[in-house]
Amino acid sequence: MPRCPVCDADVKLEATPTAPFCSDRCRLIDLGRWLDEAYAVPDKKPESDEEEGDE
């Protein structure tokens, strides 16, 4: 059974309209984390490439 990414509670996918979250509360917490930029995709570019482009 999948687990809620916010609170780690069990989630029944067929019976939960807020899946993959267990509740609206957890869904809104996750949205807030995205809006606060708590989640980020790592940048794999070396810093030296960025500096060379500025010259």
Secondary structure, 3 states (H helix, E strand, C coil): CCECCCCCCECCCCCCCCCCCCCHHHHHHHHHHHHCCCCCCCCCCCHHHHHHHHC
